[in-house]
Amino acid sequence: MIANTKTATKFPHNCIYSMNKKIDDKELIAQSLQGDHTAFGILVDRYKNALYRHCFAILQDEYTAEDVAQETFITAYFKLKLYKSEYKFATWLFKIGTNKALNVLRKNSKTVRVDDDFFAHQKSKHPGPDTQALFNELEHAVTLLKPKHQLAVRLHYWQGMKYADIATLMSVSEGTVKSLIYRAKTQLKKELL
């Protein structure tokens, strides 16, 4: 079924995918909308690890994060015709994943937990007991924030996302993101002082 040539591989639906260059998301989306399941499979392969890590950072549970990531791809596939090409596909996909993860948290009444990787790279190589205690206290304080505040803080400070990207991902204005982060920092100061 798959015929190889020097420059391309032929997949079902007579779509040609170059082996020498990365196919951009918009082209894969267009092919997917025409019924090419292989094109959507390439999108899944491209984003599955990042989406899983994103969901895990919110949910702090391997199996739930895996389920939410899979559900996100299923939803994205069936709602692909609603995707607006002026946005990055990854942003749209992560927005779906974020919403699904937050719904799971609401349903289970869990709080979002702090990502330990962030603290690991913030610590010195040999933190003293006082430094370790401070990080533990900060970690605990962040877990007490509301889920939206935790998400905004994590995306901005831990994943390095810009306010505009966070706003798109969370379906809020950029001003709301700034407000969420400001409120989170205010709450953290109260908790820590």
C-alpha positions, 0 to 999 in steps of 0.5 A, spaced: 500 500 500 505 504 501 510 505 495 517 509 496 520 513 491 527 517 492 523 524 494 516 522 496 512 517 500 505 515 497 499 514 502 492 513 501 487 518 498 493 519 493 496 524 497 504 525 496 508 527 503 515 529 501 520 525 505 525 531 504 522 537 508 517 538 514 510 538 511 506 544 515 500 544 519 496 548 514 497 543 509 496 537 513 489 540 516 487 541 509 489 534 507 485 532 513 479 536 511 479 532 505 478 525 508 486 523 509 486 520 515 494 519 514 495 527 514 491 527 521 496 521 524 502 526 522 499 531 526 498 527 532 505 524 531 507 531 531 504 533 537 502 527 542 508 528 546 507 535 547 500 535 549 501 529 553 506 533 557 501 539 557 495 535 560 500 532 565 502 538 568 495 540 569 492 534 572 499 531 575 496 523 573 499 519 568 493 515 566 488 521 566 493 526 562 494 520 557 486 519 556 485 527 556 490 527 550 487 522 546 480 525 547 483 532 545 485 529 539 479 525 537 475 532 539 480 536 534 479 531 529 471 532 529 472 539 530 477 540 525 473 544 520 472 549 526 479 551 526 481 558 524 488 558 520 490 565 523 492 561 529 497 556 530 494 549 530 498 547 536 495 553 540 488 551 538 489 543 540 492 545 547 486 550 548 482 544 547 486 540 551 486 545 557 479 545 557 478 538 557 483 537 563 480 543 567 473 540 566 476 533 569 479 537 575 472 541 576 469 534 575 473 531 580 474 537 585 482 536 585 487 542 585 492 543 580 499 541 583 505 544 582 510 541 576 516 539 580 521 540 574 520 547 574 523 547 581 528 542 580 531 547 575 530 553 579 534 550 585 541 551 586 545 544 585 546 544 592 540 548 596 541 549 603 535 546 608 533 553 608 532 554 600 529 547 600 524 549 605 522 555 601 521 551 595 517 546 599 513 552 602 512 556 595 510 549 592 504 548 597 502 555 596 501 554 589 497 548 590 492 552 594 491 557 588 484 556 584 485 552 578 485 558 573 490 562 577 495 556 577 494 555 570 496 562 568 502 562 573 504 555 570 504 557 563 507 564 564 513 562 569 514 555 568 513 554 560 515 561 558 509 563 554 507 570 553 500 573 555 497 573 548 498 566 547 496 564 554 490 568 553 488 564 546 489 558 550 485 560 556 479 563 551 480 570 555 483 577 554 490 578 555 488 583 560 485 577 564 491 573 564 495 579 567 490 580 572 490 572 574 497 572 574 497 579 579 492 575 583 496 569 584 502 573 586 498 577 591 495 570 594 502 567 594 505 573 598 499 573 603 500 565 604 508 566 604 508 572 609 
